[in-house]
């Protein structure tokens, strides 16, 4: 005899798995570590300082 399956639960589980997969893809695509953000911010500051130092008054 086969097991009774609640279709509503199966549907919800499938939707949850799809959301989890999409979230993981977004984390890989858009996620950045704190160290990466800090390094970019410091590089931008160095760049703007270099440009400001070379301005003529």
Secondary structure, DSSP 8 states (H G I E B T S, - for coil): ------HHHHHHHHHHHHHHHHHHHHHHHH---HHHHHHHHHHHHHHHHHHHHT---
